[in-house]
């Protein structure tokens, strides 16, 4: 128990790093994911193929391998960036594939008649998507995106082994120094992640309520 | 053809063609830039790729690594199914003393980063258990919790009338669960279980961090002696993609087959880390 109190600042710093990683990657992944989803439902065949290829490649590659590729690999081709930034790149590219699929299945659940009506009054593909389909698709996609963001928060832990001193790194280092108090350290950090996940879930539930419309 | 656009007329067709060409050019430009940059840095030079043209490297390093990966994943999934059934029956129990802890355990295991759990097992029992078991236990705990929720959905998908029929001919609750609910739930879950294998297979790569000799760890051995991180990562990624893509297709195929036979199937409950193809196909 004392270990937790004595190292409270270290743990807090760890979670600050975890939250920063999560927040930055979340924003980038959602933007990239929505763009990819638009590519995948659009009329331009090369873009559809590119979107599908992207999803299949990044969804089936282990996140750890992406970390190896971007955190260790980028410097070997002369691209310099901080460990933090390289971790964000790996997390973003990985998560975007899942966001894309969540948004795409959201688009697919919008009733046919909606898009048909939009086209019947002469809206273009872009207008149909922007004013009719996406606003509804986003609403259905919020719960899956919420679980994706929770998964992202958990996935930031992989950065532990790649030079980022986030919360799981704190367990790794404190756990080695204070082997006898490992259970307490684990419980404390697990609790921190639990709170983080609950906050994300709560935030998305709030957003869902904000966006809810009478149908 | 998507709902989002009509069968196009001549003018739209021309516009779409322009978009297609422009889009194709942008995609080609991005890909080209990556390839150009890699080439500039000499990443395609023969020396970097030499280990992968050498059968000995495959035979002694990569394929055994793949075997360790598959071994850990298979163990983890088998144990996770058992653990998932236990957690699920606990959660559906009539006794609050069992039900509530069961629910809490599921939530905690799903919210904890998998790596945190693996590291915990490794730091706590690594000396006695080596590296395989901390990895397998971590995977079992996480995938078990996810499968428990899928399982619950599978049990809820069985029509209530069947359960009531079971009770009315005098079966006990455990007998109803064993003979009526579980067999149907497992069949309904089959696609979700196969998808979960993809997740487990990808997650075994976390063994890299606790130096379990799985595929990526073996790759590290290669790139540390040839200084070819990017070529190695690309080869490993290709191996994972082929295996996981095949498994995902299998899951979709089994799902389609079961549905055509009128069997209800369970969507993955946690889209967090798994193919959502099944969910998308449903919409």
HADDOCK unambig.tbl for C-alpha pairs under 7 A between the chains (distance, minus, plus):
assign (segid A and resid 43 and name CA) (segid B and resid 16 and name CA) 6.61 0.50 0.50
assign (segid A and resid 44 and name CA) (segid B and resid 16 and name CA) 6.21 0.50 0.50
assign (segid A and resid 44 and name CA) (segid B and resid 19 and name CA) 5.98 0.50 0.50
assign (segid A and resid 44 and name CA) (segid B and resid 20 and name CA) 4.39 0.50 0.50
assign (segid A and resid 45 and name CA) (segid B and resid 20 and name CA) 6.08 0.50 0.50
assign (segid A and resid 46 and name CA) (segid B and resid 20 and name CA) 5.98 0.50 0.50
assign (segid A and resid 46 and name CA) (segid B and resid 23 and name CA) 6.41 0.50 0.50
assign (segid A and resid 46 and name CA) (segid B and resid 24 and name CA) 5.09 0.50 0.50
assign (segid A and resid 47 and name CA) (segid B and resid 23 and name CA) 5.76 0.50 0.50
assign (segid A and resid 47 and name CA) (segid B and resid 24 and name CA) 6.44 0.50 0.50
assign (segid A and resid 57 and name CA) (segid B and resid 241 and name CA) 6.35 0.50 0.50
assign (segid A and resid 60 and name CA) (segid B and resid 240 and name CA) 6.60 0.50 0.50
assign (segid A and resid 60 and name CA) (segid B and resid 241 and name CA) 5.04 0.50 0.50
assign (segid A and resid 60 and name CA) (segid B and resid 244 and name CA) 5.63 0.50 0.50
assign (segid A and resid 60 and name CA) (segid B and resid 245 and name CA) 6.53 0.50 0.50
assign (segid A and resid 61 and name CA) (segid B and resid 202 and name CA) 6.81 0.50 0.50
assign (segid A and resid 61 and name CA) (segid B and resid 237 and name CA) 5.70 0.50 0.50
assign (segid A and resid 61 and name CA) (segid B and resid 240 and name CA) 5.93 0.50 0.50
assign (segid A and resid 61 and name CA) (segid B and resid 241 and name CA) 5.88 0.50 0.50
assign (segid A and resid 62 and name CA) (segid B and resid 202 and name CA) 4.62 0.50 0.50
assign (segid A and resid 62 and name CA) (segid B and resid 203 and name CA) 6.62 0.50 0.50
assign (segid A and resid 62 and name CA) (segid B and resid 205 and name CA) 6.70 0.50 0.50
assign (segid A and resid 64 and name CA) (segid B and resid 205 and name CA) 6.37 0.50 0.50
assign (segid A and resid 64 and name CA) (segid B and resid 206 and name CA) 6.51 0.50 0.50
assign (segid A and resid 65 and name CA) (segid B and resid 216 and name CA) 7.00 0.50 0.50
assign (segid A and resid 65 and name CA) (segid B and resid 233 and name CA) 6.63 0.50 0.50
assign (segid A and resid 69 and name CA) (segid B and resid 229 and name CA) 6.92 0.50 0.50
assign (segid A and resid 69 and name CA) (segid B and resid 230 and name CA) 5.96 0.50 0.50
assign (segid A and resid 69 and name CA) (segid B and resid 233 and name CA) 5.77 0.50 0.50
assign (segid A and resid 73 and name CA) (segid B and resid 229 and name CA) 5.50 0.50 0.50
assign (segid A and resid 73 and name CA) (segid B and resid 230 and name CA) 5.39 0.50 0.50
assign (segid A and resid 77 and name CA) (segid B and resid 38 and name CA) 6.82 0.50 0.50
assign (segid A and resid 77 and name CA) (segid B and resid 41 and name CA) 5.56 0.50 0.50
assign (segid A and resid 101 and name CA) (segid B and resid 276 and name CA) 6.66 0.50 0.50
assign (segid A and resid 105 and name CA) (segid B and resid 280 and name CA) 4.46 0.50 0.50
assign (segid A and resid 105 and name CA) (segid B and resid 283 and name CA) 6.66 0.50 0.50
assign (segid A and resid 108 and name CA) (segid B and resid 283 and name CA) 5.53 0.50 0.50
assign (segid A and resid 109 and name CA) (segid B and resid 283 and name CA) 4.63 0.50 0.50
assign (segid A and resid 112 and name CA) (segid B and resid 3 and name CA) 6.11 0.50 0.50
assign (segid A and resid 115 and name CA) (segid B and resid 3 and name CA) 6.36 0.50 0.50
assign (segid A and resid 115 and name CA) (segid B and resid 4 and name CA) 5.73 0.50 0.50
assign (segid A and resid 116 and name CA) (segid B and resid 3 and name CA) 6.88 0.50 0.50
assign (segid A and resid 125 and name CA) (segid B and resid 4 and name CA) 6.49 0.50 0.50
assign (segid A and resid 125 and name CA) (segid B and resid 5 and name CA) 6.13 0.50 0.50
assign (segid A and resid 144 and name CA) (segid B and resid 271 and name CA) 6.27 0.50 0.50
assign (segid A and resid 147 and name CA) (segid B and resid 270 and name CA) 6.96 0.50 0.50
assign (segid A and resid 147 and name CA) (segid B and resid 271 and name CA) 6.79 0.50 0.50
assign (segid A and resid 147 and name CA) (segid B and resid 272 and name CA) 5.42 0.50 0.50
assign (segid A and resid 148 and name CA) (segid B and resid 271 and name CA) 6.86 0.50 0.50
assign (segid A and resid 148 and name CA) (segid B and resid 272 and name CA) 4.63 0.50 0.50
assign (segid A and resid 151 and name CA) (segid B and resid 272 and name CA) 5.35 0.50 0.50
assign (segid A and resid 151 and name CA) (segid B and resid 273 and name CA) 6.99 0.50 0.50
assign (segid A and resid 154 and name CA) (segid B and resid 112 and name CA) 6.67 0.50 0.50
assign (segid A and resid 154 and name CA) (segid B and resid 113 and name CA) 4.41 0.50 0.50
assign (segid A and resid 155 and name CA) (segid B and resid 113 and name CA) 6.55 0.50 0.50
assign (segid A and resid 157 and name CA) (segid B and resid 113 and name CA) 6.55 0.50 0.50
assign (segid A and resid 157 and name CA) (segid B and resid 115 and name CA) 6.52 0.50 0.50
assign (segid A and resid 158 and name CA) (segid B and resid 115 and name CA) 6.83 0.50 0.50
assign (segid A and resid 161 and name CA) (segid B and resid 209 and name CA) 6.49 0.50 0.50
assign (segid A and resid 168 and name CA) (segid B and resid 116 and name CA) 5.96 0.50 0.50
assign (segid A and resid 172 and name CA) (segid B and resid 119 and name CA) 6.98 0.50 0.50
assign (segid A and resid 175 and name CA) (segid B and resid 123 and name CA) 6.97 0.50 0.50
assign (segid A and resid 186 and name CA) (segid B and resid 120 and name CA) 6.80 0.50 0.50
assign (segid A and resid 190 and name CA) (segid B and resid 112 and name CA) 5.89 0.50 0.50
assign (segid A and resid 193 and name CA) (segid B and resid 111 and name CA) 6.84 0.50 0.50
assign (segid A and resid 193 and name CA) (segid B and resid 112 and name CA) 6.20 0.50 0.50
assign (segid A and resid 194 and name CA) (segid B and resid 108 and name CA) 6.91 0.50 0.50
assign (segid A and resid 194 and name CA) (segid B and resid 111 and name CA) 5.60 0.50 0.50
assign (segid A and resid 194 and name CA) (segid B and resid 112 and name CA) 6.59 0.50 0.50
assign (segid A and resid 197 and name CA) (segid B and resid 111 and name CA) 6.38 0.50 0.50
